[in-house]
């Protein structure tokens, strides 16, 4: 009986947090995005599969990411995500799989992406998404939409990117709409040890979210991350550890005084990249 009651409470909480669909599954990427307050529209590695697929156009070789994020440190609100991408002669192709929620309510996402360099500093991308939603007692519902992205390296120090989720205004059902999201961001790289991330995210009919993040290399193989979302007053911290030049381990957490508690996340990445001379 107690477990059933907890599931009911969590279900109500999820509905309140996701009054329109796709709030839970959007924050994929575990610690790699959590550590910089999800200000990841200007990422240009495998983590870009979760934030702006145009960034994968700059990826050399192939890479894989496996991530877990636990919202408010509740097992029932755990997000699992997997992404893989490989560069080919005609561009970069990738696949993304995400799972969020628990038995009473869950969301799933499968995405197939393609990104291409138009010039050495400008890239575009597109992704086709299959979205699944399960509510206990109501069955499963599926919807389909797309994402488009743009990434420009204006210089070695300044990168600019934009991403749109669901530009076609696809619906989950006749009564339920999917969020349409627009993200614009700037990345400033003053040195080879320090990155600053800024991002504005706008969900239709909601306030603009302002996200700030930073990553600093304290050692050759150790980076510290920090960030904040000014709209919801969340604060984020994490670290990234490089193992043997190909494996990266990441841990991060966020907290919000207006919510239920900390949200930890972990990520593991493998990047089979060409070795530098």
Protein Blocks (a to p, Z undefined) as FASTA:
>chain_A
ZZmmmmmmmmmmmmmmmmpghklmmmghijmlmmnoopaklgcbfklmmmommlmmmpgc
jddddddddehhiaklcccddddddddfkbccddddddeddfkbccddddddddddfblm
bccdddddddddddehiapaddddddddddddfbfkbccddddehklopafblmlccddd
ddddddddfbfkbccdddddddehiacdddddddddfbfkbccdddddfklopacddddd
deehlaccdddddddfklnbdcdddddddddddddZZ
